[in-house]
Amino acid sequence: MIAHLHGILLRKTTESVIIDIHGIGYEVFVPLSTFYNLPDETEGASLHIYTHVREDALTLFGFHTRLEKDIFLMLISVSGIGPRLANNILSGMGPQDLLESIARGDSIRLQAIPGLGKKTSERIILELKDRALKVYGQKELPVQHIAEGKDKRLLDDALSALLNLGYSVKAAKPALEKAGSLVKDMTLEALIRESLRILS
């Protein structure tokens, strides 16, 4: 079982990297969160490794931080989620944001990740929320709600504005939910501005 690799980064793409260790090149599949932290090619690189073994293949998945690997291991423990999908989930949302979304039980935000549907998102939360809370280090993370009364009208207007700008409902709704928890001055302009910052 390979758990860690350190060598020369021969090649890197958004999907996988090749690390040379004493003349042997190991192909390692990485999430975008790891790709963005990789050094330039021909420089030294270290990755935490998960080795996926099947009858017909041995596949390596690599992570820049131990947290990324821990979240990956949590995800593949969920029924119906294999290493490839877990890797894609980590590519669709940064590890801290992903952990927070699971801990909050924020299924809508998870559904903004390409390839992740409602049922799978809800299953992730059902099976991992307690573990995510433990890793996150807090006993409880209240879900932010901005869809009541005046705030609901603001949310609807902001959503309409984002849709007119060309964003999909799947992308716009989670961004608005997050923006609503961040802006202090709950105005339409502030909500849209913060949502656009999150979406950029």
N, CA and C atoms as an extended XYZ file, in Angstrom:
600
Properties=species:S:1:pos:R:3:atomname:S:1:resname:S:1:resid:I:1 pbc="F F F"
N         0.840       -1.200        0.000 N   MET     1
C         0.000        0.000        0.000 CA  MET     1
C         0.874        1.249        0.000 C   MET     1
N         0.739        2.077       -1.027 N   ILE     2
C         1.489        3.327       -1.107 CA  ILE     2
C         0.712        4.408       -0.374 C   ILE     2
N         1.340        5.061        0.605 N   ALA     3
C         0.664        6.078        1.403 CA  ALA     3
C         1.216        7.479        1.191 C   ALA     3
N         2.439        7.566        0.635 N   HIS     4
C         3.062        8.871        0.442 CA  HIS     4
C         4.103        8.769       -0.655 C   HIS     4
N         4.197        9.829       -1.485 N   LEU     5
C         5.209        9.873       -2.532 CA  LEU     5
C         5.938       11.211       -2.487 C   LEU     5
N         7.258       11.143       -2.681 N   HIS     6
C         8.056       12.363       -2.791 CA  HIS     6
C         9.065       12.157       -3.910 C   HIS     6
N         9.020       13.056       -4.892 N   GLY     7
C         9.942       12.931       -6.015 CA  GLY     7
C         9.897       14.162       -6.890 C   GLY     7
N        10.313       13.999       -8.146 N   ILE     8
C        10.352       15.109       -9.097 CA  ILE     8
C         9.060       15.112       -9.918 C   ILE     8
N         8.447       16.274      -10.005 N   LEU     9
C         7.212       16.413      -10.770 CA  LEU     9
C         7.551       16.493      -12.259 C   LEU     9
N         7.298       15.400      -12.978 N   LEU    10
C         7.625       15.353      -14.406 CA  LEU    10
C         6.564       16.042      -15.245 C   LEU    10
N         5.315       15.824      -14.900 N   ARG    11
C         4.223       16.382      -15.692 CA  ARG    11
C         3.030       16.632      -14.793 C   ARG    11
N         2.278       17.703      -15.072 N   LYS    12
C         1.062       17.942      -14.317 CA  LYS    12
C        -0.045       18.442      -15.232 C   LYS    12
N        -1.232       17.907      -15.023 N   THR    13
C        -2.434       18.386      -15.697 CA  THR    13
C        -3.494       18.551      -14.617 C   THR    13
N        -4.643       19.089      -14.987 N   THR    14
C        -5.712       19.280      -14.007 CA  THR    14
C        -6.312       17.956      -13.546 C   THR    14
N        -5.978       16.874      -14.240 N   GLU    15
C        -6.516       15.565      -13.870 CA  GLU    15
C        -5.512       14.695      -13.128 C   GLU    15
N        -4.265       14.700      -13.588 N   SER    16
C        -3.276       13.811      -12.976 CA  SER    16
C        -1.873       14.387      -13.095 C   SER    16
N        -0.970       13.813      -12.323 N   VAL    17
C         0.441       14.211      -12.375 CA  VAL    17
C         1.296       12.952      -12.498 C   VAL    17
N         2.534       13.143      -12.941 N   ILE    18
C         3.502       12.045      -12.946 CA  ILE    18
C         4.676       12.466      -12.078 C   ILE    18
N         4.968       11.653      -11.083 N   ILE    19
C         6.080       11.921      -10.179 CA  ILE    19
C         7.173       10.876      -10.405 C   ILE    19
N         8.369       11.367      -10.669 N   ASP    20
C         9.513       10.483      -10.898 CA  ASP    20
C        10.224       10.216       -9.577 C   ASP    20
N        10.346        8.930       -9.237 N   ILE    21
C        11.070        8.523       -8.031 CA  ILE    21
C        12.096        7.478       -8.431 C   ILE    21
N        13.355        7.880       -8.464 N   HIS    22
C        14.454        6.997       -8.847 CA  HIS    22
C        14.221        6.332      -10.195 C   HIS    22
N        13.761        7.138      -11.168 N   GLY    23
C        13.602        6.624      -12.523 CA  GLY    23
C        12.278        5.963      -12.821 C   GLY    23
N        11.420        5.838      -11.816 N   ILE    24
C        10.091        5.254      -12.028 CA  ILE    24
C         9.049        6.365      -11.941 C   ILE    24
N         8.207        6.475      -12.981 N   GLY    25
C         7.186        7.510      -13.006 CA  GLY    25
C         5.844        6.992      -12.506 C   GLY    25
N         5.344        7.575      -11.437 N   TYR    26
C         4.046        7.189      -10.868 CA  TYR    26
C         2.974        8.182      -11.322 C   TYR    26
N         1.934        7.680      -11.986 N   GLU    27
C         0.814        8.562      -12.346 CA  GLU    27
C        -0.136        8.637      -11.158 C   GLU    27
N        -0.470        9.857      -10.755 N   VAL    28
C        -1.320       10.080       -9.588 CA  VAL    28
C        -2.453       11.021       -9.977 C   VAL    28
N        -3.682       10.608       -9.725 N   PHE    29
C        -4.838       11.455      -10.001 CA  PHE    29
C        -5.046       12.415       -8.828 C   PHE    29
N        -5.256       13.685       -9.146 N   VAL    30
C        -5.344       14.710       -8.099 CA  VAL    30
C        -6.592       15.570       -8.292 C   VAL    30
N        -7.180       16.070       -7.192 N   PRO    31
C        -8.268       17.045       -7.308 CA  PRO    31
C        -7.696       18.421       -7.624 C   PRO    31
N        -8.534       19.333       -8.056 N   LEU    32
C        -8.071       20.685       -8.382 CA  LEU    32
C        -7.483       21.390       -7.174 C   LEU    32
N        -8.025       21.088       -5.987 N   SER    33
C        -7.511       21.719       -4.772 CA  SER    33
C        -6.035       21.402       -4.568 C   SER    33
N        -5.606       20.220       -5.006 N   THR    34
C        -4.187       19.844       -4.938 CA  THR    34
C        -3.412       20.416       -6.122 C   THR    34
N        -4.008       20.349       -7.313 N   PHE    35
C        -3.345       20.842       -8.522 CA  PHE    35
C        -2.885       22.285       -8.357 C   PHE    35
N        -3.731       23.130       -7.754 N   TYR    36
C        -3.400       24.545       -7.599 CA  TYR    36
C        -2.208       24.768       -6.669 C   TYR    36
N        -1.871       23.782       -5.853 N   ASN    37
C        -0.762       23.923       -4.909 CA  ASN    37
C         0.510       23.199       -5.352 C   ASN    37
N         0.489       22.640       -6.543 N   LEU    38
C         1.658       21.915       -7.035 CA  LEU    38
C         2.764       22.876       -7.461 C   LEU    38
N         4.015       22.470       -7.299 N   PRO    39
C         5.131       23.291       -7.797 CA  PRO    39
C         5.220       23.192       -9.313 C   PRO    39
N         6.174       23.883       -9.899 N   ASP    40
C         6.399       23.797      -11.339 CA  ASP    40
C         6.985       22.426      -11.699 C   ASP    40
N         6.817       22.043      -12.950 N   GLU    41
C         7.398       20.791      -13.422 CA  GLU    41
C         8.915       20.822      -13.275 C   GLU    41
N         9.469       19.660      -12.987 N   THR    42
C        10.899       19.405      -12.725 CA  THR    42
C        11.303       19.779      -11.298 C   THR    42
N        10.373       20.289      -10.504 N   GLU    43
C        10.670       20.573       -9.098 CA  GLU    43
C        10.200       19.419       -8.213 C   GLU    43
N        10.643       19.427       -6.952 N   GLY    44
C        10.263       18.382       -6.014 CA  GLY    44
C         8.820       18.528       -5.558 C   GLY    44
N         8.151       17.396       -5.367 N   ALA    45
C         6.751       17.411       -4.941 CA  ALA    45
C         6.487       16.267       -3.975 C   ALA    45
N         5.617       16.522       -3.019 N   SER    46
C         5.204       15.498       -2.053 CA  SER    46
C         3.686       15.401       -2.034 C   SER    46
N         3.174       14.184       -2.022 N   LEU    47
C         1.727       13.980       -1.996 CA  LEU    47
C         1.351       12.878       -1.018 C   LEU    47
N         0.258       13.101       -0.295 N   HIS    48
C        -0.369       12.035        0.481 CA  HIS    48
C        -1.130       11.168       -0.520 C   HIS    48
N        -0.999        9.861       -0.393 N   ILE    49
C        -1.527        8.952       -1.415 CA  ILE    49
C        -2.594        8.016       -0.862 C   ILE    49
N        -3.632        7.822       -1.692 N   TYR    50
C        -4.585        6.736       -1.445 CA  TYR    50
C        -4.430        5.747       -2.601 C   TYR    50
N        -4.195        4.476       -2.281 N   THR    51
C        -4.020        3.439       -3.295 CA  THR    51
C        -5.315        2.659       -3.457 C   THR    51
N        -5.890        2.748       -4.647 N   HIS    52
C        -7.136        2.034       -4.938 CA  HIS    52
C        -6.803        0.779       -5.744 C   HIS    52
N        -7.100       -0.376       -5.167 N   VAL    53
C        -6.744       -1.643       -5.795 CA  VAL    53
C        -7.992       -2.367       -6.282 C   VAL    53
N        -7.975       -2.738       -7.560 N   ARG    54
C        -9.012       -3.588       -8.133 CA  ARG    54
C        -8.338       -4.782       -8.797 C   ARG    54
N        -9.142       -5.730       -9.250 N   GLU    55
C        -8.566       -6.920       -9.878 CA  GLU    55
C        -7.768       -6.558      -11.125 C   GLU    55
N        -8.235       -5.534      -11.863 N   ASP    56
C        -7.604       -5.205      -13.146 CA  ASP    56
C        -6.808       -3.910      -13.130 C   ASP    56
N        -6.691       -3.257      -11.967 N   ALA    57
C        -5.980       -1.978      -11.952 CA  ALA    57
C        -5.538       -1.586      -10.546 C   ALA    57
N        -4.473       -0.784      -10.505 N   LEU    58
C        -4.020       -0.174       -9.263 CA  LEU    58
C        -3.904        1.328       -9.550 C   LEU    58
N        -4.736        2.118       -8.903 N   THR    59
C        -4.815        3.544       -9.192 CA  THR    59
C        -4.427        4.358       -7.963 C   THR    59
N        -3.603        5.398       -8.190 N   LEU    60
C        -3.154        6.256       -7.097 CA  LEU    60
C        -3.877        7.602       -7.142 C   LEU    60
N        -4.332        8.058       -5.983 N   PHE    61
C        -4.937        9.378       -5.842 CA  PHE    61
C        -4.088       10.163       -4.852 C   PHE    61
N        -3.729       11.395       -5.224 N   GLY    62
C        -2.814       12.170       -4.398 CA  GLY    62
C        -3.407       13.469       -3.901 C   GLY    62
N        -2.906       13.916       -2.725 N   PHE    63
C        -3.465       15.091       -2.064 CA  PHE    63
C        -2.355       15.946       -1.464 C   PHE    63
N        -2.516       17.260       -1.604 N   HIS    64
C        -1.526       18.197       -1.085 CA  HIS    64
C        -1.507       18.204        0.438 C   HIS    64
N        -2.686       18.090        1.064 N   THR    65
C        -2.774       18.133        2.527 CA  THR    65
C        -3.417       16.864        3.076 C   THR    65
N        -3.157       16.637        4.342 N   ARG    66
C        -3.763       15.492        5.011 CA  ARG    66
C        -5.283       15.663        5.111 C   ARG    66
N        -5.732       16.920        5.254 N   LEU    67
C        -7.169       17.184        5.337 CA  LEU    67
C        -7.886       16.732        4.070 C   LEU    67
N        -7.291       17.038        2.908 N   GLU    68
C        -7.898       16.607        1.649 CA  GLU    68
C        -8.037       15.087        1.605 C   GLU    68
N        -6.999       14.394        2.030 N   LYS    69
C        -7.061       12.932        2.021 CA  LYS    69
C        -8.107       12.431        3.010 C   LYS    69
N        -8.187       13.043        4.186 N   ASP    70
C        -9.184       12.631        5.181 CA  ASP    70
C       -10.600       12.799        4.640 C   ASP    70
N       -10.861       13.929        3.967 N   ILE    71
C       -12.190       14.158        3.396 CA  ILE    71
C       -12.465       13.158        2.283 C   ILE    71
N       -11.453       12.874        1.458 N   PHE    72
C       -11.572       11.871        0.395 CA  PHE    72
C       -11.961       10.519        0.980 C   PHE    72
N       -11.285       10.118        2.057 N   LEU    73
C       -11.586        8.827        2.696 CA  LEU    73
C       -12.994        8.812        3.272 C   LEU    73
N       -13.441        9.943        3.805 N   MET    74
C       -14.810       10.048        4.289 CA  MET    74
C       -15.807        9.855        3.150 C   MET    74
N       -15.526       10.514        2.028 N   LEU    75
C       -16.456       10.457        0.890 CA  LEU    75
C       -16.584        9.045        0.330 C   LEU    75
N       -15.456        8.331        0.177 N   ILE    76
C       -15.546        6.999       -0.419 CA  ILE    76
C       -16.154        5.977        0.541 C   ILE    76
N       -16.346        6.370        1.804 N   SER    77
C       -17.032        5.477        2.745 CA  SER    77
C       -18.540        5.538        2.562 C   SER    77
N       -19.012        6.531        1.793 N   VAL    78
C       -20.445        6.691        1.542 CA  VAL    78
C       -20.869        5.737        0.434 C   VAL    78
N       -21.973        5.058        0.642 N   SER    79
C       -22.476        4.120       -0.347 CA  SER    79
C       -22.697        4.800       -1.694 C   SER    79
N       -22.138        4.206       -2.748 N   GLY    80
C       -22.340        4.736       -4.091 CA  GLY    80
C       -21.297        5.739       -4.544 C   GLY    80
N       -20.346        6.091       -3.667 N   ILE    81
C       -19.300        7.048       -4.050 CA  ILE    81
C       -17.954        6.332       -4.137 C   ILE    81
N       -17.426        6.275       -5.358 N   GLY    82
C       -16.126        5.670       -5.572 CA  GLY    82
C       -15.036        6.729       -5.584 C   GLY    82
N       -13.781        6.305       -5.742 N   PRO    83
C       -12.661        7.244       -5.726 CA  PRO    83
C       -12.745        8.338       -6.786 C   PRO    83
N       -13.199        7.991       -7.990 N   ARG    84
C       -13.279        8.985       -9.067 CA  ARG    84
C       -14.268       10.093       -8.709 C   ARG    84
N       -15.449        9.705       -8.227 N   LEU    85
C       -16.446       10.706       -7.869 CA  LEU    85
C       -15.974       11.530       -6.682 C   LEU    85
N       -15.354       10.881       -5.705 N   ALA    86
C       -14.840       11.610       -4.536 CA  ALA    86
C       -13.803       12.640       -4.973 C   ALA    86
N       -12.963       12.259       -5.934 N   ASN    87
C       -11.958       13.174       -6.470 CA  ASN    87
C       -12.623       14.364       -7.165 C   ASN    87
N       -13.693       14.086       -7.915 N   ASN    88
C       -14.425       15.145       -8.609 CA  ASN    88
C       -15.096       16.092       -7.619 C   ASN    88
N       -15.597       15.541       -6.516 N   ILE    89
C       -16.247       16.372       -5.500 CA  ILE    89
C       -15.241       17.339       -4.894 C   ILE    89
N       -14.042       16.840       -4.599 N   LEU    90
C       -12.989       17.705       -4.061 CA  LEU    90
C       -12.538       18.753       -5.084 C   LEU    90
N       -12.669       18.425       -6.369 N   SER    91
C       -12.333       19.390       -7.412 CA  SER    91
C       -13.396       20.472       -7.516 C   SER    91
N       -14.629       20.114       -7.171 N   GLY    92
C       -15.738       21.051       -7.318 CA  GLY    92
C       -15.876       22.038       -6.178 C   GLY    92
N       -15.236       21.751       -5.045 N   MET    93
C       -15.333       22.652       -3.892 CA  MET    93
C       -14.098       22.460       -3.025 C   MET    93
N       -13.524       23.541       -2.537 N   GLY    94
C       -12.350       23.453       -1.682 CA  GLY    94
C       -12.620       22.638       -0.431 C   GLY    94
N       -11.591       22.023        0.153 N   PRO    95
C       -11.796       21.122        1.300 CA  PRO    95
C       -12.485       21.776        2.496 C   PRO    95
N       -12.114       23.005        2.828 N   GLN    96
C       -12.749       23.680        3.974 CA  GLN    96
C       -14.217       23.957        3.702 C   GLN    96
N       -14.513       24.474        2.496 N   ASP    97
C       -15.905       24.763        2.141 CA  ASP    97
C       -16.732       23.482        2.071 C   ASP    97
N       -16.133       22.423        1.546 N   LEU    98
C       -16.834       21.143        1.437 CA  LEU    98
C       -17.151       20.595        2.824 C   LEU    98
N       -16.165       20.642        3.699 N   LEU    99
C       -16.356       20.152        5.064 CA  LEU    99
C       -17.438       20.960        5.784 C   LEU    99
N       -17.397       22.263        5.595 N   GLU   100
C       -18.393       23.132        6.237 CA  GLU   100
C       -19.795       22.849        5.702 C   GLU   100
N       -19.908       22.647        4.390 N   SER   101
C       -21.211       22.374        3.783 CA  SER   101
C       -21.814       21.084        4.325 C   SER   101
N       -20.972       20.056        4.465 N   ILE   102
C       -21.447       18.783        5.015 CA  ILE   102
C       -21.846       18.964        6.479 C   ILE   102
N       -21.018       19.658        7.236 N   ALA   103
C       -21.291       19.872        8.660 CA  ALA   103
C       -22.572       20.672        8.871 C   ALA   103
N       -22.850       21.614        7.966 N   ARG   104
C       -24.059       22.432        8.070 CA  ARG   104
C       -25.298       21.690        7.565 C   ARG   104
N       -25.078       20.603        6.827 N   GLY   105
C       -26.212       19.912        6.215 CA  GLY   105
C       -26.734       20.669        5.006 C   GLY   105
N       -25.845       21.372        4.310 N   ASP   106
C       -26.228       22.235        3.195 CA  ASP   106
C       -26.237       21.452        1.885 C   ASP   106
N       -27.337       20.730        1.651 N   SER   107
C       -27.451       19.894        0.459 CA  SER   107
C       -27.470       20.725       -0.822 C   SER   107
N       -28.102       21.880       -0.788 N   ILE   108
C       -28.213       22.732       -1.980 CA  ILE   108
C       -26.827       23.158       -2.459 C   ILE   108
N       -25.986       23.522       -1.516 N   ARG   109
C       -24.637       23.949       -1.880 CA  ARG   109
C       -23.841       22.802       -2.487 C   ARG   109
N       -24.013       21.597       -1.942 N   LEU   110
C       -23.312       20.440       -2.489 CA  LEU   110
C       -23.771       20.137       -3.910 C   LEU   110
N       -25.053       20.373       -4.179 N   GLN   111
C       -25.594       20.075       -5.505 CA  GLN   111
C       -25.036       20.989       -6.584 C   GLN   111
N       -24.373       22.062       -6.190 N   ALA   112
C       -23.745       22.953       -7.172 CA  ALA   112
C       -22.496       22.312       -7.775 C   ALA   112
N       -21.998       21.250       -7.150 N   ILE   113
C       -20.818       20.549       -7.675 CA  ILE   113
C       -21.242       19.718       -8.888 C   ILE   113
N       -20.605       19.894      -10.036 N   PRO   114
C       -20.971       19.128      -11.232 CA  PRO   114
C       -20.962       17.619      -10.979 C   PRO   114
N       -22.020       16.961      -11.413 N   GLY   115
C       -22.121       15.511      -11.283 CA  GLY   115
C       -22.678       15.022       -9.964 C   GLY   115
N       -23.004       15.963       -9.067 N   LEU   116
C       -23.516       15.575       -7.753 CA  LEU   116
C       -24.998       15.941       -7.672 C   LEU   116
N       -25.851       14.925       -7.663 N   GLY   117
C       -27.289       15.154       -7.630 CA  GLY   117
C       -27.848       15.274       -6.218 C   GLY   117
N       -29.141       15.479       -6.151 N   LYS   118
C       -29.817       15.693       -4.868 CA  LYS   118
C       -29.697       14.483       -3.948 C   LYS   118
N       -29.969       13.295       -4.474 N   LYS   119
C       -29.955       12.091       -3.638 CA  LYS   119
C       -28.562       11.815       -3.076 C   LYS   119
N       -27.554       11.941       -3.923 N   THR   120
C       -26.189       11.683       -3.460 CA  THR   120
C       -25.760       12.730       -2.440 C   THR   120
N       -26.121       13.986       -2.675 N   SER   121
C       -25.782       15.061       -1.732 CA  SER   121
C       -26.410       14.797       -0.369 C   SER   121
N       -27.665       14.408       -0.370 N   GLU   122
C       -28.362       14.139        0.887 CA  GLU   122
C       -27.782       12.916        1.593 C   GLU   122
N       -27.345       11.920        0.811 N   ARG   123
C       -26.742       10.733        1.406 CA  ARG   123
C       -25.399       11.079        2.047 C   ARG   123
N       -24.630       11.953        1.395 N   ILE   124
C       -23.354       12.407        1.960 CA  ILE   124
C       -23.588       13.061        3.316 C   ILE   124
N       -24.566       13.944        3.383 N   ILE   125
C       -24.861       14.650        4.637 CA  ILE   125
C       -25.342       13.681        5.705 C   ILE   125
N       -26.228       12.784        5.320 N   LEU   126
C       -26.773       11.811        6.272 CA  LEU   126
C       -25.670       10.964        6.904 C   LEU   126
N       -24.734       10.509        6.074 N   GLU   127
C       -23.707        9.589        6.554 CA  GLU   127
C       -22.475       10.276        7.139 C   GLU   127
N       -22.228       11.539        6.748 N   LEU   128
C       -20.958       12.168        7.131 CA  LEU   128
C       -21.085       13.395        8.025 C   LEU   128
N       -22.293       13.866        8.285 N   LYS   129
C       -22.431       15.121        9.028 CA  LYS   129
C       -21.737       15.074       10.386 C   LYS   129
N       -21.959       14.016       11.147 N   ASP   130
C       -21.347       13.913       12.483 CA  ASP   130
C       -19.824       13.876       12.391 C   ASP   130
N       -19.304       13.139       11.413 N   ARG   131
C       -17.853       13.058       11.248 CA  ARG   131
C       -17.277       14.398       10.782 C   ARG   131
N       -18.025       15.080        9.920 N   ALA   132
C       -17.574       16.387        9.442 CA  ALA   132
C       -17.541       17.398       10.585 C   ALA   132
N       -18.536       17.355       11.445 N   LEU   133
C       -18.567       18.243       12.610 CA  LEU   133
C       -17.363       17.994       13.507 C   LEU   133
N       -17.019       16.734       13.661 N   LYS   134
C       -15.888       16.374       14.518 CA  LYS   134
C       -14.576       16.878       13.916 C   LYS   134
N       -14.413       16.687       12.600 N   VAL   135
C       -13.201       17.151       11.933 CA  VAL   135
C       -13.156       18.676       11.927 C   VAL   135
N       -14.312       19.302       11.737 N   TYR   136
C       -14.381       20.760       11.679 CA  TYR   136
C       -14.074       21.387       13.033 C   TYR   136
N       -14.282       20.602       14.098 N   GLY   137
C       -13.899       21.075       15.420 CA  GLY   137
C       -14.946       21.864       16.153 C   GLY   137
N       -16.215       21.768       15.696 N   GLN   138
C       -17.282       22.474       16.387 CA  GLN   138
C       -18.420       21.506       16.663 C   GLN   138
N       -19.123       21.757       17.779 N   LYS   139
C       -20.235       20.880       18.135 CA  LYS   139
C       -21.435       21.102       17.225 C   LYS   139
N       -21.640       22.340       16.802 N   GLU   140
C       -22.807       22.633       15.970 CA  GLU   140
C       -22.519       23.817       15.066 C   GLU   140
N       -22.951       23.721       13.832 N   LEU   141
C       -22.837       24.821       12.885 CA  LEU   141
C       -24.250       25.134       12.390 C   LEU   141
N       -24.874       26.185       12.866 N   PRO   142
C       -26.236       26.484       12.432 CA  PRO   142
C       -26.292       26.818       10.951 C   PRO   142
N       -27.258       26.258       10.257 N   VAL   143
C       -27.447       26.575        8.854 CA  VAL   143
C       -27.988       27.983        8.738 C   VAL   143
N       -27.413       28.750        7.839 N   GLN   144
C       -27.839       30.129        7.663 CA  GLN   144
C       -29.124       30.157        6.846 C   GLN   144
N       -30.103       30.924        7.286 N   HIS   145
C       -31.356       31.089        6.559 CA  HIS   145
C       -31.570       32.559        6.263 C   HIS   145
N       -31.797       32.886        5.004 N   ILE   146
C       -32.083       34.276        4.665 CA  ILE   146
C       -33.398       34.364        3.891 C   ILE   146
N       -34.147       33.273        3.879 N   ALA   147
C       -35.344       33.232        3.049 CA  ALA   147
C       -36.611       33.459        3.860 C   ALA   147
N       -36.668       34.506        4.634 N   GLU   148
C       -37.858       34.822        5.401 CA  GLU   148
C       -38.214       36.288        5.216 C   GLU   148
N       -39.507       36.573        5.013 N   GLY   149
C       -39.991       37.940        4.940 CA  GLY   149
C       -39.289       38.766        3.887 C   GLY   149
N       -38.810       39.928        4.308 N   LYS   150
C       -38.120       40.854        3.414 CA  LYS   150
C       -36.905       40.209        2.772 C   LYS   150
N       -36.186       39.395        3.559 N   ASP   151
C       -34.991       38.743        3.037 CA  ASP   151
C       -35.330       37.796        1.891 C   ASP   151
N       -36.516       37.178        1.953 N   LYS   152
C       -36.914       36.269        0.874 CA  LYS   152
C       -37.116       37.046       -0.427 C   LYS   152
N       -37.691       38.229       -0.336 N   ARG   153
C       -37.881       39.045       -1.536 CA  ARG   153
C       -36.528       39.467       -2.119 C   ARG   153
N       -35.598       39.817       -1.229 N   LEU   154
C       -34.258       40.175       -1.686 CA  LEU   154
C       -33.584       38.997       -2.375 C   LEU   154
N       -33.740       37.820       -1.775 N   LEU   155
C       -33.142       36.614       -2.337 CA  LEU   155
C       -33.709       36.320       -3.721 C   LEU   155
N       -35.040       36.442       -3.852 N   ASP   156
C       -35.685       36.187       -5.141 CA  ASP   156
C       -35.217       37.182       -6.201 C   ASP   156
N       -35.116       38.458       -5.811 N   ASP   157
C       -34.674       39.482       -6.760 CA  ASP   157
C       -33.212       39.256       -7.162 C   ASP   157
N       -32.386       38.891       -6.184 N   ALA   158
C       -30.972       38.652       -6.469 CA  ALA   158
C       -30.805       37.425       -7.366 C   ALA   158
N       -31.601       36.388       -7.106 N   LEU   159
C       -31.547       35.185       -7.934 CA  LEU   159
C       -31.925       35.514       -9.371 C   LEU   159
N       -32.970       36.320       -9.535 N   SER   160
C       -33.402       36.719      -10.870 CA  SER   160
C       -32.292       37.479      -11.590 C   SER   160
N       -31.595       38.346      -10.853 N   ALA   161
C       -30.503       39.124      -11.444 CA  ALA   161
C       -29.370       38.215      -11.899 C   ALA   161
N       -29.017       37.233      -11.078 N   LEU   162
C       -27.938       36.316      -11.435 CA  LEU   162
C       -28.306       35.450      -12.638 C   LEU   162
N       -29.578       35.036      -12.704 N   LEU   163
C       -30.035       34.237      -13.844 CA  LEU   163
C       -29.974       35.062      -15.124 C   LEU   163
N       -30.319       36.345      -15.018 N   ASN   164
C       -30.250       37.234      -16.183 CA  ASN   164
C       -28.814       37.446      -16.649 C   ASN   164
N       -27.869       37.287      -15.715 N   LEU   165
C       -26.455       37.427      -16.063 CA  LEU   165
C       -25.882       36.156      -16.680 C   LEU   165
N       -26.710       35.100      -16.720 N   GLY   166
C       -26.281       33.869      -17.374 CA  GLY   166
C       -25.895       32.731      -16.453 C   GLY   166
N       -25.996       32.929      -15.121 N   TYR   167
C       -25.663       31.855      -14.183 CA  TYR   167
C       -26.823       30.876      -14.077 C   TYR   167
N       -26.504       29.617      -13.827 N   SER   168
C       -27.542       28.595      -13.663 CA  SER   168
C       -28.112       28.650      -12.252 C   SER   168
N       -29.298       28.101      -12.082 N   VAL   169
C       -29.928       28.046      -10.756 CA  VAL   169
C       -29.050       27.259       -9.799 C   VAL   169
N       -28.453       26.170      -10.302 N   LYS   170
C       -27.606       25.321       -9.453 CA  LYS   170
C       -26.417       26.082       -8.892 C   LYS   170
N       -25.865       26.983       -9.700 N   ALA   171
C       -24.710       27.749       -9.243 CA  ALA   171
C       -25.121       28.964       -8.421 C   ALA   171
N       -26.213       29.608       -8.845 N   ALA   172
C       -26.617       30.872       -8.218 CA  ALA   172
C       -27.163       30.690       -6.803 C   ALA   172
N       -27.985       29.673       -6.594 N   LYS   173
C       -28.623       29.497       -5.277 CA  LYS   173
C       -27.621       29.295       -4.149 C   LYS   173
N       -26.654       28.365       -4.276 N   PRO   174
C       -25.669       28.203       -3.192 CA  PRO   174
C       -24.847       29.473       -2.952 C   PRO   174
N       -24.536       30.181       -4.049 N   ALA   175
C       -23.769       31.419       -3.902 CA  ALA   175
C       -24.563       32.450       -3.115 C   ALA   175
N       -25.852       32.530       -3.379 N   LEU   176
C       -26.715       33.470       -2.653 CA  LEU   176
C       -26.839       33.090       -1.184 C   LEU   176
N       -26.962       31.798       -0.928 N   GLU   177
C       -27.059       31.341        0.467 CA  GLU   177
C       -25.804       31.717        1.241 C   GLU   177
N       -24.659       31.513        0.608 N   LYS   178
C       -23.407       31.852        1.277 CA  LYS   178
C       -23.269       33.365        1.430 C   LYS   178
N       -23.644       34.094        0.379 N   ALA   179
C       -23.558       35.557        0.434 CA  ALA   179
C       -24.440       36.109        1.545 C   ALA   179
N       -25.616       35.498        1.715 N   GLY   180
C       -26.528       35.970        2.749 CA  GLY   180
C       -25.982       35.807        4.155 C   GLY   180
N       -25.071       34.853        4.316 N   SER   181
C       -24.471       34.641        5.636 CA  SER   181
C       -23.245       35.528        5.862 C   SER   181
N       -22.793       36.195        4.789 N   LEU   182
C       -21.565       36.981        4.889 CA  LEU   182
C       -21.805       38.483        4.913 C   LEU   182
N       -22.809       38.948        4.149 N   VAL   183
C       -23.013       40.399        4.062 CA  VAL   183
C       -23.661       40.936        5.340 C   VAL   183
N       -23.180       42.069        5.795 N   LYS   184
C       -23.732       42.701        7.001 CA  LYS   184
C       -24.915       43.587        6.649 C   LYS   184
N       -24.780       44.315        5.551 N   ASP   185
C       -25.844       45.207        5.104 CA  ASP   185
C       -26.688       44.464        4.079 C   ASP   185
N       -27.836       43.905        4.502 N   MET   186
C       -28.633       43.057        3.639 CA  MET   186
C       -29.431       43.897        2.642 C   MET   186
N       -28.732       44.332        1.589 N   THR   187
C       -29.375       45.047        0.496 CA  THR   187
C       -29.219       44.227       -0.766 C   THR   187
N       -30.036       44.539       -1.763 N   LEU   188
C       -29.975       43.797       -3.020 CA  LEU   188
C       -28.604       43.940       -3.676 C   LEU   188
N       -28.091       45.162       -3.682 N   GLU   189
C       -26.787       45.420       -4.293 CA  GLU   189
C       -25.677       44.639       -3.600 C   GLU   189
N       -25.695       44.655       -2.260 N   ALA   190
C       -24.656       43.961       -1.499 CA  ALA   190
C       -24.737       42.451       -1.713 C   ALA   190
N       -25.978       41.939       -1.770 N   LEU   191
C       -26.183       40.499       -1.952 CA  LEU   191
C       -25.680       40.054       -3.316 C   LEU   191
N       -25.993       40.819       -4.360 N   ILE   192
C       -25.538       40.475       -5.703 CA  ILE   192
C       -24.027       40.595       -5.826 C   ILE   192
N       -23.475       41.673       -5.266 N   ARG   193
C       -22.024       41.881       -5.339 CA  ARG   193
C       -21.263       40.738       -4.677 C   ARG   193
N       -21.709       40.328       -3.472 N   GLU   194
C       -21.031       39.235       -2.759 CA  GLU   194
C       -21.205       37.906       -3.494 C   GLU   194
N       -22.391       37.692       -4.077 N   SER   195
C       -22.641       36.460       -4.829 CA  SER   195
C       -21.734       36.365       -6.046 C   SER   195
N       -21.551       37.495       -6.737 N   LEU   196
C       -20.673       37.513       -7.902 CA  LEU   196
C       -19.222       37.246       -7.500 C   LEU   196
N       -18.835       37.755       -6.322 N   ARG   197
C       -17.474       37.496       -5.841 CA  ARG   197
C       -17.284       35.998       -5.595 C   ARG   197
N       -18.290       35.356       -5.002 N   ILE   198
C       -18.223       33.925       -4.710 CA  ILE   198
C       -18.193       33.110       -6.004 C   ILE   198
N       -18.964       33.546       -6.988 N   LEU   199
C       -19.055       32.809       -8.256 CA  LEU   199
C       -17.847       33.010       -9.151 C   LEU   199
N       -17.066       34.063       -8.900 N   SER   200
C       -15.938       34.365       -9.793 CA  SER   200
C       -14.775       33.406       -9.583 C   SER   200
